[in-house]
Amino acid sequence: MTVDIKCAGDSCNENLYRYLINSLVKLEAKYKQLKGSKVLFNDIEDIEGKRKSCEIKLNVSGREIFASSRNTNFESAAKETLKVLYKRLHNHYETLTD
């Protein structure tokens, strides 16, 4: 699986990259049809003060599954986004087996 990670500025650290790659590799081990992923970190200013966003788009056998979240730091935003992706992938594979 290919993993493309883009970060706004230099605000992402090596630990965040490792965490993301490890999490995506675990997803690939569980869901064999994953072909690639694109991760985008942005600084976004909103009224709630949550200025860090994480967007992840997975390519699952030609179909894209997308999730995003905002939080006060990139690590928390990534964890929230991955939780949503796990649920969406689980639902996607359940519909394929029904």
MOPAC internal coordinates of N, CA, C and O (Angstrom, degrees):
PM7 1SCF
backbone

  N    0.0000 0     0.00 0     0.00 0    0    0    0
  C    1.4501 1     0.00 0     0.00 0    1    0    0
  C    1.5249 1   107.91 1     0.00 0    2    1    0
  O    1.2310 1   121.01 1   -42.98 1    3    2    1
  N    1.3060 1   115.67 1   137.02 1    3    2    1
  C    1.4561 1   120.15 1   175.87 1    5    3    2
  C    1.5225 1   109.59 1   -89.15 1    6    5    3
  O    1.2310 1   120.92 1   -37.14 1    7    6    5
  N    1.3115 1   115.85 1   142.86 1    7    6    5
  C    1.4636 1   121.96 1   179.35 1    9    7    6
  C    1.5162 1   107.09 1  -126.80 1   10    9    7
  O    1.2310 1   120.85 1   -57.81 1   11   10    9
  N    1.3281 1   115.98 1   122.19 1   11   10    9
  C    1.4591 1   122.41 1   178.77 1   13   11   10
  C    1.5237 1   107.59 1  -116.83 1   14   13   11
  O    1.2310 1   120.06 1   -65.72 1   15   14   13
  N    1.3368 1   117.49 1   114.28 1   15   14   13
  C    1.4603 1   122.16 1  -178.24 1   17   15   14
  C    1.5209 1   108.53 1  -116.03 1   18   17   15
  O    1.2310 1   121.11 1   -53.71 1   19   18   17
  N    1.3293 1   115.48 1   126.29 1   19   18   17
  C    1.4646 1   120.88 1   176.77 1   21   19   18
  C    1.5217 1   108.40 1  -124.50 1   22   21   19
  O    1.2310 1   121.45 1   -44.29 1   23   22   21
  N    1.3084 1   114.84 1   135.71 1   23   22   21
  C    1.4579 1   120.35 1  -176.84 1   25   23   22
  C    1.5209 1   109.89 1  -127.47 1   26   25   23
  O    1.2310 1   121.00 1   -44.23 1   27   26   25
  N    1.3329 1   115.69 1   135.77 1   27   26   25
  C    1.4596 1   120.72 1   177.71 1   29   27   26
  C    1.5256 1   108.97 1   -69.64 1   30   29   27
  O    1.2310 1   120.57 1   -60.03 1   31   30   29
  N    1.3015 1   116.52 1   119.97 1   31   30   29
  C    1.4556 1   120.14 1   179.79 1   33   31   30
  C    1.5155 1   111.92 1    69.14 1   34   33   31
  O    1.2310 1   120.87 1    25.67 1   35   34   33
  N    1.3023 1   115.95 1  -154.33 1   35   34   33
  C    1.4647 1   121.82 1  -179.49 1   37   35   34
  C    1.5233 1   111.31 1  -108.79 1   38   37   35
  O    1.2310 1   120.21 1  -153.56 1   39   38   37
  N    1.3200 1   117.20 1    26.44 1   39   38   37
  C    1.4612 1   119.71 1  -172.16 1   41   39   38
  C    1.5254 1   114.32 1   -85.65 1   42   41   39
  O    1.2310 1   119.05 1   176.19 1   43   42   41
  N    1.3168 1   119.41 1    -3.81 1   43   42   41
  C    1.4665 1   121.39 1   176.70 1   45   43   42
  C    1.5240 1   108.67 1   -93.28 1   46   45   43
  O    1.2310 1   121.06 1   -39.15 1   47   46   45
  N    1.3204 1   115.57 1   140.85 1   47   46   45
  C    1.4639 1   118.50 1  -178.61 1   49   47   46
  C    1.5235 1   110.97 1  -109.91 1   50   49   47
  O    1.2310 1   121.27 1    -8.49 1   51   50   49
  N    1.3189 1   115.18 1   171.51 1   51   50   49
  C    1.4642 1   121.98 1  -176.40 1   53   51   50
  C    1.5254 1   111.88 1   -63.02 1   54   53   51
  O    1.2310 1   119.82 1   144.34 1   55   54   53
  N    1.3328 1   117.95 1   -35.66 1   55   54   53
  C    1.4728 1   120.90 1   178.74 1   57   55   54
  C    1.5209 1   111.44 1   -63.02 1   58   57   55
  O    1.2310 1   120.24 1   141.50 1   59   58   57
  N    1.3049 1   117.15 1   -38.50 1   59   58   57
  C    1.4592 1   121.22 1   178.54 1   61   59   58
  C    1.5304 1   109.82 1   -65.41 1   62   61   59
  O    1.2310 1   120.06 1   136.67 1   63   62   61
  N    1.3129 1   117.50 1   -43.33 1   63   62   61
  C    1.4656 1   121.02 1   177.69 1   65   63   62
  C    1.5341 1   110.78 1   -60.27 1   66   65   63
  O    1.2310 1   120.50 1   133.94 1   67   66   65
  N    1.3391 1   116.65 1   -46.06 1   67   66   65
  C    1.4656 1   120.52 1   179.30 1   69   67   66
  C    1.5197 1   111.69 1   -61.84 1   70   69   67
  O    1.2310 1   120.74 1   135.86 1   71   70   69
  N    1.3359 1   116.18 1   -44.14 1   71   70   69
  C    1.4649 1   120.66 1   179.31 1   73   71   70
  C    1.5302 1   110.64 1   -59.10 1   74   73   71
  O    1.2310 1   120.92 1   133.36 1   75   74   73
  N    1.3206 1   115.84 1   -46.64 1   75   74   73
  C    1.4682 1   120.36 1  -179.25 1   77   75   74
  C    1.5216 1   111.83 1   -63.43 1   78   77   75
  O    1.2310 1   120.43 1   133.07 1   79   78   77
  N    1.2971 1   116.77 1   -46.93 1   79   78   77
  C    1.4608 1   119.83 1  -178.19 1   81   79   78
  C    1.5241 1   110.23 1   -63.86 1   82   81   79
  O    1.2310 1   119.91 1   136.73 1   83   82   81
  N    1.3360 1   117.79 1   -43.27 1   83   82   81
  C    1.4664 1   120.24 1   177.62 1   85   83   82
  C    1.5234 1   111.47 1   -61.11 1   86   85   83
  O    1.2310 1   120.25 1   137.53 1   87   86   85
  N    1.3163 1   117.12 1   -42.47 1   87   86   85
  C    1.4664 1   121.15 1   179.85 1   89   87   86
  C    1.5253 1   111.32 1   -64.99 1   90   89   87
  O    1.2310 1   120.51 1   138.59 1   91   90   89
  N    1.3215 1   116.63 1   -41.41 1   91   90   89
  C    1.4639 1   120.08 1   179.81 1   93   91   90
  C    1.5256 1   111.73 1   -69.91 1   94   93   91
  O    1.2310 1   120.06 1   145.78 1   95   94   93
  N    1.3250 1   117.49 1   -34.22 1   95   94   93
  C    1.4681 1   120.62 1   176.19 1   97   95   94
  C    1.5299 1   109.86 1   -65.38 1   98   97   95
  O    1.2310 1   120.14 1   140.31 1   99   98   97
  N    1.3264 1   117.35 1   -39.69 1   99   98   97
  C    1.4656 1   120.85 1   176.36 1  101   99   98
  C    1.5256 1   110.89 1   -62.66 1  102  101   99
  O    1.2310 1   120.47 1   139.13 1  103  102  101
  N    1.3221 1   116.71 1   -40.87 1  103  102  101
  C    1.4667 1   120.27 1   176.50 1  105  103  102
  C    1.5184 1   110.58 1   -61.38 1  106  105  103
  O    1.2310 1   120.81 1   136.41 1  107  106  105
  N    1.3152 1   116.06 1   -43.59 1  107  106  105
  C    1.4703 1   120.12 1  -179.45 1  109  107  106
  C    1.5281 1   110.87 1   -63.92 1  110  109  107
  O    1.2310 1   120.06 1   143.19 1  111  110  109
  N    1.3259 1   117.49 1   -36.81 1  111  110  109
  C    1.4604 1   120.48 1   179.07 1  113  111  110
  C    1.5275 1   111.19 1   -65.35 1  114  113  111
  O    1.2310 1   120.64 1   145.23 1  115  114  113
  N    1.3152 1   116.38 1   -34.77 1  115  114  113
  C    1.4623 1   120.54 1  -178.96 1  117  115  114
  C    1.5248 1   111.99 1   -83.01 1  118  117  115
  O    1.2310 1   120.40 1   142.11 1  119  118  117
  N    1.3296 1   116.84 1   -37.89 1  119  118  117
  C    1.4656 1   122.45 1  -177.31 1  121  119  118
  C    1.5254 1   107.94 1  -117.43 1  122  121  119
  O    1.2310 1   120.55 1   -85.89 1  123  122  121
  N    1.2916 1   116.55 1    94.11 1  123  122  121
  C    1.4693 1   123.42 1  -171.15 1  125  123  122
  C    1.5280 1   113.85 1   -63.70 1  126  125  123
  O    1.2310 1   119.73 1   160.31 1  127  126  125
  N    1.3245 1   118.12 1   -19.69 1  127  126  125
  C    1.4611 1   120.21 1  -175.27 1  129  127  126
  C    1.5346 1   113.32 1   -84.46 1  130  129  127
  O    1.2310 1   119.92 1  -177.16 1  131  130  129
  N    1.3227 1   117.76 1     2.84 1  131  130  129
  C    1.4688 1   119.90 1   177.54 1  133  131  130
  C    1.5215 1   109.61 1   -68.40 1  134  133  131
  O    1.2310 1   120.78 1   -52.08 1  135  134  133
  N    1.3229 1   116.11 1   127.92 1  135  134  133
  C    1.4575 1   121.09 1  -177.95 1  137  135  134
  C    1.5186 1   112.66 1  -106.67 1  138  137  135
  O    1.2310 1   119.92 1   149.87 1  139  138  137
  N    1.3181 1   117.76 1   -30.13 1  139  138  137
  C    1.4581 1   120.50 1  -177.65 1  141  139  138
  C    1.5051 1   111.84 1  -171.78 1  142  141  139
  O    1.2310 1   121.26 1   -12.64 1  143  142  141
  N    1.3180 1   115.20 1   167.36 1  143  142  141
  C    1.4566 1   120.20 1   178.10 1  145  143  142
  C    1.5188 1   109.77 1  -145.94 1  146  145  143
  O    1.2310 1   121.82 1   -31.65 1  147  146  145
  N    1.3163 1   114.11 1   148.35 1  147  146  145
  C    1.4595 1   121.52 1   174.56 1  149  147  146
  C    1.5147 1   107.34 1  -125.79 1  150  149  147
  O    1.2310 1   121.06 1   -51.97 1  151  150  149
  N    1.3196 1   115.58 1   128.03 1  151  150  149
  C    1.4540 1   121.89 1  -178.90 1  153  151  150
  C    1.5218 1   107.30 1  -120.40 1  154  153  151
  O    1.2310 1   120.98 1   -47.09 1  155  154  153
  N    1.3260 1   115.72 1   132.91 1  155  154  153
  C    1.4593 1   120.94 1   179.46 1  157  155  154
  C    1.5164 1   109.15 1  -131.03 1  158  157  155
  O    1.2310 1   120.74 1   -55.87 1  159  158  157
  N    1.3259 1   116.20 1   124.13 1  159  158  157
  C    1.4588 1   122.62 1   174.40 1  161  159  158
  C    1.5254 1   108.23 1  -106.62 1  162  161  159
  O    1.2310 1   120.83 1   -47.25 1  163  162  161
  N    1.3277 1   116.02 1   132.75 1  163  162  161
  C    1.4612 1   121.61 1  -179.55 1  165  163  162
  C    1.5114 1   110.71 1  -134.31 1  166  165  163
  O    1.2310 1   121.17 1   -26.83 1  167  166  165
  N    1.3237 1   115.37 1   153.17 1  167  166  165
  C    1.4604 1   121.71 1   168.20 1  169  167  166
  C    1.5187 1   107.11 1   -94.67 1  170  169  167
  O    1.2310 1   120.88 1   -61.54 1  171  170  169
  N    1.3318 1   115.92 1   118.46 1  171  170  169
  C    1.4656 1   121.13 1  -178.96 1  173  171  170
  C    1.5196 1   108.83 1  -127.45 1  174  173  171
  O    1.2310 1   120.82 1   -48.11 1  175  174  173
  N    1.2947 1   116.05 1   131.89 1  175  174  173
  C    1.4577 1   119.88 1   178.29 1  177  175  174
  C    1.5215 1   108.71 1   -98.16 1  178  177  175
  O    1.2310 1   120.42 1   -55.17 1  179  178  177
  N    1.3366 1   116.79 1   124.83 1  179  178  177
  C    1.4518 1   120.30 1   177.52 1  181  179  178
  C    1.5260 1   109.71 1  -135.33 1  182  181  179
  O    1.2310 1   120.41 1    -4.79 1  183  182  181
  N    1.3061 1   116.83 1   175.21 1  183  182  181
  C    1.4655 1   121.10 1  -174.23 1  185  183  182
  C    1.5237 1   112.85 1   -70.39 1  186  185  183
  O    1.2310 1   119.80 1   159.80 1  187  186  185
  N    1.3312 1   117.98 1   -20.20 1  187  186  185
  C    1.4553 1   121.22 1   179.20 1  189  187  186
  C    1.5263 1   112.29 1   -84.57 1  190  189  187
  O    1.2310 1   120.18 1   171.64 1  191  190  189
  N    1.2983 1   117.26 1    -8.36 1  191  190  189
  C    1.4485 1   120.93 1  -179.71 1  193  191  190
  C    1.5135 1   113.99 1    85.02 1  194  193  191
  O    1.2310 1   119.91 1  -178.25 1  195  194  193
  N    1.3183 1   117.78 1     1.75 1  195  194  193
  C    1.4614 1   120.75 1   177.88 1  197  195  194
  C    1.5144 1   107.74 1   -82.33 1  198  197  195
  O    1.2310 1   120.94 1   -71.15 1  199  198  197
  N    1.2977 1   115.81 1   108.85 1  199  198  197
  C    1.4573 1   119.77 1  -170.38 1  201  199  198
  C    1.5213 1   114.87 1  -106.95 1  202  201  199
  O    1.2310 1   119.60 1   178.46 1  203  202  201
  N    1.3066 1   118.36 1    -1.54 1  203  202  201
  C    1.4622 1   120.55 1  -178.72 1  205  203  202
  C    1.5231 1   108.87 1  -115.67 1  206  205  203
  O    1.2310 1   120.50 1   -48.10 1  207  206  205
  N    1.3237 1   116.64 1   131.90 1  207  206  205
  C    1.4620 1   119.59 1   179.24 1  209  207  206
  C    1.5184 1   109.83 1  -126.20 1  210  209  207
  O    1.2310 1   121.87 1   -28.63 1  211  210  209
  N    1.3165 1   114.03 1   151.37 1  211  210  209
  C    1.4569 1   121.76 1   176.42 1  213  211  210
  C    1.5214 1   107.39 1  -130.59 1  214  213  211
  O    1.2310 1   120.64 1   -51.66 1  215  214  213
  N    1.3107 1   116.39 1   128.34 1  215  214  213
  C    1.4615 1   122.57 1   175.82 1  217  215  214
  C    1.5185 1   107.97 1  -122.78 1  218  217  215
  O    1.2310 1   121.04 1   -48.57 1  219  218  217
  N    1.3279 1   115.62 1   131.43 1  219  218  217
  C    1.4628 1   119.92 1   177.69 1  221  219  218
  C    1.5197 1   108.59 1  -128.88 1  222  221  219
  O    1.2310 1   121.73 1   -50.43 1  223  222  221
  N    1.3222 1   114.30 1   129.57 1  223  222  221
  C    1.4572 1   121.31 1   177.37 1  225  223  222
  C    1.5274 1   107.42 1  -120.07 1  226  225  223
  O    1.2310 1   120.79 1   -57.04 1  227  226  225
  N    1.3321 1   116.09 1   122.96 1  227  226  225
  C    1.4550 1   121.31 1   179.16 1  229  227  226
  C    1.5218 1   109.88 1  -106.24 1  230  229  227
  O    1.2310 1   120.55 1   -40.15 1  231  230  229
  N    1.3171 1   116.55 1   139.85 1  231  230  229
  C    1.4516 1   121.99 1   174.07 1  233  231  230
  C    1.5209 1   107.09 1   -99.94 1  234  233  231
  O    1.2310 1   120.96 1   -66.94 1  235  234  233
  N    1.3317 1   115.77 1   113.06 1  235  234  233
  C    1.4639 1   122.08 1  -178.30 1  237  235  234
  C    1.5216 1   107.28 1  -116.79 1  238  237  235
  O    1.2310 1   120.81 1   -82.64 1  239  238  237
  N    1.3139 1   116.06 1    97.36 1  239  238  237
  C    1.4645 1   122.15 1   179.08 1  241  239  238
  C    1.5273 1   112.43 1    48.53 1  242  241  239
  O    1.2310 1   120.62 1  -129.56 1  243  242  241
  N    1.3253 1   116.42 1    50.44 1  243  242  241
  C    1.4514 1   121.15 1   177.34 1  245  243  242
  C    1.5138 1   115.39 1    88.04 1  246  245  243
  O    1.2310 1   119.65 1   169.11 1  247  246  245
  N    1.2955 1   118.28 1   -10.89 1  247  246  245
  C    1.4640 1   122.06 1   178.69 1  249  247  246
  C    1.5253 1   108.37 1  -106.52 1  250  249  247
  O    1.2310 1   120.53 1   -35.91 1  251  250  249
  N    1.3331 1   116.60 1   144.09 1  251  250  249
  C    1.4579 1   120.11 1   179.55 1  253  251  250
  C    1.5237 1   110.34 1  -102.65 1  254  253  251
  O    1.2310 1   121.38 1   -44.10 1  255  254  253
  N    1.3224 1   114.96 1   135.90 1  255  254  253
  C    1.4580 1   121.66 1   173.83 1  257  255  254
  C    1.5155 1   105.83 1  -118.07 1  258  257  255
  O    1.2310 1   120.95 1   -53.08 1  259  258  257
  N    1.3415 1   115.79 1   126.92 1  259  258  257
  C    1.4527 1   121.90 1  -171.12 1  261  259  258
  C    1.5183 1   110.70 1  -123.27 1  262  261  259
  O    1.2310 1   121.01 1   -35.96 1  263  262  261
  N    1.3260 1   115.67 1   144.04 1  263  262  261
  C    1.4610 1   121.52 1   172.88 1  265  263  262
  C    1.5208 1   108.23 1  -150.06 1  266  265  263
  O    1.2310 1   121.09 1   -28.87 1  267  266  265
  N    1.3282 1   115.51 1   151.13 1  267  266  265
  C    1.4644 1   120.12 1   176.57 1  269  267  266
  C    1.5177 1   109.22 1  -150.19 1  270  269  267
  O    1.2310 1   121.25 1   -21.14 1  271  270  269
  N    1.3179 1   115.22 1   158.86 1  271  270  269
  C    1.4558 1   120.53 1   175.42 1  273  271  270
  C    1.5196 1   109.21 1  -156.42 1  274  273  271
  O    1.2310 1   121.64 1   -16.65 1  275  274  273
  N    1.3259 1   114.46 1   163.35 1  275  274  273
  C    1.4626 1   121.47 1   177.49 1  277  275  274
  C    1.5187 1   108.25 1  -126.28 1  278  277  275
  O    1.2310 1   121.65 1   -33.97 1  279  278  277
  N    1.3245 1   114.44 1   146.03 1  279  278  277
  C    1.4504 1   119.76 1   176.55 1  281  279  278
  C    1.5206 1   108.55 1  -158.06 1  282  281  279
  O    1.2310 1   120.80 1     4.30 1  283  282  281
  N    1.3171 1   116.08 1  -175.70 1  283  282  281
  C    1.4598 1   119.43 1  -177.44 1  285  283  282
  C    1.5278 1   112.81 1   -78.81 1  286  285  283
  O    1.2310 1   120.08 1   163.79 1  287  286  285
  N    1.3499 1   117.44 1   -16.21 1  287  286  285
  C    1.4665 1   119.98 1   175.69 1  289  287  286
  C    1.5331 1   109.27 1  -143.82 1  290  289  287
  O    1.2310 1   121.07 1   -18.15 1  291  290  289
  N    1.3199 1   115.55 1   161.85 1  291  290  289
  C    1.4640 1   120.85 1  -176.29 1  293  291  290
  C    1.5282 1   112.40 1   -65.54 1  294  293  291
  O    1.2310 1   120.10 1   143.43 1  295  294  293
  N    1.3290 1   117.41 1   -36.57 1  295  294  293
  C    1.4635 1   120.55 1  -178.20 1  297  295  294
  C    1.5246 1   111.26 1   -61.55 1  298  297  295
  O    1.2310 1   120.25 1   133.15 1  299  298  297
  N    1.3244 1   117.13 1   -46.85 1  299  298  297
  C    1.4655 1   121.00 1   179.54 1  301  299  298
  C    1.5195 1   111.35 1   -66.39 1  302  301  299
  O    1.2310 1   120.55 1   140.50 1  303  302  301
  N    1.3181 1   116.55 1   -39.50 1  303  302  301
  C    1.4631 1   120.28 1   178.17 1  305  303  302
  C    1.5333 1   110.31 1   -63.43 1  306  305  303
  O    1.2310 1   120.19 1   139.66 1  307  306  305
  N    1.3289 1   117.25 1   -40.34 1  307  306  305
  C    1.4688 1   120.84 1   179.36 1  309  307  306
  C    1.5258 1   110.58 1   -65.39 1  310  309  307
  O    1.2310 1   119.81 1   136.51 1  311  310  309
  N    1.3281 1   117.96 1   -43.49 1  311  310  309
  C    1.4644 1   121.31 1  -179.91 1  313  311  310
  C    1.5239 1   111.18 1   -62.06 1  314  313  311
  O    1.2310 1   120.47 1   136.44 1  315  314  313
  N    1.3290 1   116.71 1   -43.56 1  315  314  313
  C    1.4701 1   120.48 1   178.52 1  317  315  314
  C    1.5251 1   111.13 1   -63.36 1  318  317  315
  O    1.2310 1   120.70 1   137.33 1  319  318  317
  N    1.3230 1   116.27 1   -42.67 1  319  318  317
  C    1.4589 1   120.85 1  -179.18 1  321  319  318
  C    1.5264 1   110.95 1   -64.64 1  322  321  319
  O    1.2310 1   120.38 1   138.38 1  323  322  321
  N    1.3224 1   116.87 1   -41.62 1  323  322  321
  C    1.4656 1   120.22 1   178.62 1  325  323  322
  C    1.5285 1   111.89 1   -64.48 1  326  325  323
  O    1.2310 1   120.01 1   142.56 1  327  326  325
  N    1.3349 1   117.59 1   -37.44 1  327  326  325
  C    1.4688 1   120.41 1   176.54 1  329  327  326
  C    1.5201 1   110.81 1   -59.87 1  330  329  327
  O    1.2310 1   120.67 1   135.85 1  331  330  329
  N    1.3244 1   116.32 1   -44.15 1  331  330  329
  C    1.4610 1   120.71 1   179.12 1  333  331  330
  C    1.5276 1   110.17 1   -63.91 1  334  333  331
  O    1.2310 1   120.12 1   138.36 1  335  334  333
  N    1.3290 1   117.38 1   -41.64 1  335  334  333
  C    1.4655 1   120.85 1   179.41 1  337  335  334
  C    1.5203 1   112.09 1   -63.25 1  338  337  335
  O    1.2310 1   119.98 1   138.77 1  339  338  337
  N    1.3297 1   117.63 1   -41.23 1  339  338  337
  C    1.4699 1   120.56 1   177.32 1  341  339  338
  C    1.5222 1   110.05 1   -56.88 1  342  341  339
  O    1.2310 1   120.45 1   134.39 1  343  342  341
  N    1.3295 1   116.75 1   -45.61 1  343  342  341
  C    1.4693 1   120.80 1   179.97 1  345  343  342
  C    1.5218 1   111.40 1   -64.13 1  346  345  343
  O    1.2310 1   120.69 1   135.80 1  347  346  345
  N    1.3200 1   116.29 1   -44.20 1  347  346  345
  C    1.4656 1   119.83 1  -178.32 1  349  347  346
  C    1.5227 1   111.61 1   -67.33 1  350  349  347
  O    1.2310 1   120.17 1   141.21 1  351  350  349
  N    1.3098 1   117.28 1   -38.79 1  351  350  349
  C    1.4705 1   119.88 1   176.82 1  353  351  350
  C    1.5187 1   111.08 1   -65.88 1  354  353  351
  O    1.2310 1   120.67 1   137.73 1  355  354  353
  N    1.3189 1   116.32 1   -42.27 1  355  354  353
  C    1.4631 1   120.10 1   178.08 1  357  355  354
  C    1.5286 1   110.31 1   -59.31 1  358  357  355
  O    1.2310 1   120.62 1   133.39 1  359  358  357
  N    1.3272 1   116.43 1   -46.61 1  359  358  357
  C    1.4700 1   120.64 1   178.69 1  361  359  358
  C    1.5212 1   111.33 1   -63.61 1  362  361  359
  O    1.2310 1   120.43 1   140.43 1  363  362  361
  N    1.3195 1   116.79 1   -39.57 1  363  362  361
  C    1.4630 1   121.19 1   179.40 1  365  363  362
  C    1.5231 1   110.33 1   -61.06 1  366  365  363
  O    1.2310 1   120.30 1   133.28 1  367  366  365
  N    1.3122 1   117.03 1   -46.72 1  367  366  365
  C    1.4698 1   120.39 1  -178.16 1  369  367  366
  C    1.5251 1   111.82 1   -72.53 1  370  369  367
  O    1.2310 1   119.95 1   150.96 1  371  370  369
  N    1.3195 1   117.70 1   -29.04 1  371  370  369
  C    1.4803 1   119.51 1   174.92 1  373  371  370
  C    1.5145 1   110.81 1   -65.11 1  374  373  371
  O    1.2310 1   119.96 1   139.34 1  375  374  373
  N    1.3320 1   117.68 1   -40.66 1  375  374  373
  C    1.4536 1   120.30 1   179.72 1  377  375  374
  C    1.5314 1   111.26 1   -67.95 1  378  377  375
  O    1.2310 1   120.17 1   151.87 1  379  378  377
  N    1.3367 1   117.28 1   -28.13 1  379  378  377
  C    1.4639 1   119.71 1   177.87 1  381  379  378
  C    1.5247 1   112.03 1   -72.78 1  382  381  379
  O    1.2310 1   120.03 1   149.41 1  383  382  381
  N    1.3194 1   117.56 1   -30.59 1  383  382  381
  C    1.4509 1   120.69 1  -177.43 1  385  383  382
  C    1.5247 1   113.06 1   -88.48 1  386  385  383
  O    1.2310 1   119.91 1   166.15 1  387  386  385
  N    1.3287 1   117.78 1   -13.85 1  387  386  385
  C    1.4833 1   120.48 1   178.95 1  389  387  386
  C    1.5020 1   112.03 1   -78.70 1  390  389  387
  O    1.2310 1   120.10 1   180.00 1  391  390  389

